[in-house]
Amino acid sequence: MSKFKKFLDEQGRVTSWPAKRALKIEVLKYIAEKFEEDREYKEKEVNNIIDQWHTFGDYFMLRRGMIDYKFLLRKRDGSMYWREKESEEE
């Protein structure tokens, strides 16, 4: 987390989007960790949680990034999202 600490405010919210791909992935992983494992969320709940953890107002981009990197999964129709439980090996 120390690599992208400069992107966080005092409350731990992401304040800006990094330019480097590796840092972007770390930010997405950080926000994804705010979701409970094996719990289903509606899209509005996902957006609200993402909004709580960033200040630059682009929950859509962050949600899409978490889906693209499979930090969050979703039903094909977008009606339900979830974070899979991490295996012991990870």
C-alpha positions in Angstrom: 0.0 0.0 0.0 2.9 2.4 0.6 3.5 2.7 -3.1 0.2 4.6 -3.6 -0.1 6.2 -0.2 0.4 9.6 -1.8 -3.0 9.0 -3.6 -4.8 8.7 -0.3 -6.2 11.4 2.0 -6.2 11.3 5.9 -9.4 9.2 5.8 -7.9 6.6 3.4 -9.9 7.8 0.4 -8.3 7.8 -3.1 -7.9 11.5 -4.1 -6.6 11.0 -7.7 -6.1 8.4 -10.4 -2.5 7.3 -10.8 -0.8 7.5 -14.2 1.1 4.2 -13.9 -0.8 1.0 -14.6 0.7 -0.9 -11.7 -0.5 1.8 -9.3 -3.9 1.9 -10.9 -4.2 -1.9 -10.2 -3.2 -1.3 -6.6 -5.9 1.4 -6.2 -8.5 -0.9 -7.7 -7.5 -3.7 -5.4 -7.5 -1.4 -2.4 -11.1 -0.3 -3.1 -12.2 -3.8 -3.9 -11.1 -4.8 -0.4 -13.8 -2.6 1.0 -16.4 -5.1 -0.2 -17.2 -8.2 1.9 -16.3 -11.5 0.4 -19.2 -13.7 -0.8 -21.8 -11.1 -0.4 -24.0 -9.9 -3.2 -24.4 -6.2 -3.9 -26.8 -4.3 -6.2 -25.2 -1.8 -8.6 -26.4 1.2 -6.4 -24.7 -0.3 -3.3 -21.5 -0.8 -5.3 -21.5 2.8 -6.5 -22.2 4.0 -2.9 -19.3 2.0 -1.5 -16.9 3.2 -4.2 -18.0 6.8 -3.6 -17.1 6.4 0.1 -13.5 5.5 -0.9 -12.6 8.1 -3.4 -13.0 11.8 -3.8 -12.6 12.5 -7.6 -16.2 11.5 -8.5 -15.7 8.7 -11.0 -17.3 5.6 -9.5 -18.1 4.3 -13.0 -14.4 4.1 -14.0 -13.4 2.5 -10.7 -16.3 0.0 -10.9 -15.4 -0.9 -14.5 -11.7 -1.3 -13.6 -12.5 -3.7 -10.7 -14.7 -5.8 -13.0 -12.0 -5.8 -15.8 -9.4 -7.0 -13.3 -11.8 -9.4 -11.7 -11.5 -7.8 -8.3 -15.3 -7.7 -8.4 -17.5 -10.0 -10.4 -21.0 -9.4 -11.7 -23.9 -11.1 -13.4 -24.0 -10.7 -17.1 -27.0 -8.3 -16.9 -25.2 -6.2 -14.2 -28.0 -6.8 -11.7 -25.7 -8.3 -9.0 -22.0 -7.8 -8.0 -19.8 -9.7 -5.5 -16.2 -10.2 -4.4 -15.1 -13.8 -4.3 -13.5 -15.2 -1.3 -9.7 -15.3 -1.7 -8.2 -18.7 -1.6 -5.6 -19.6 1.1 -2.9 -19.7 -1.5 -3.3 -16.0 -2.5 
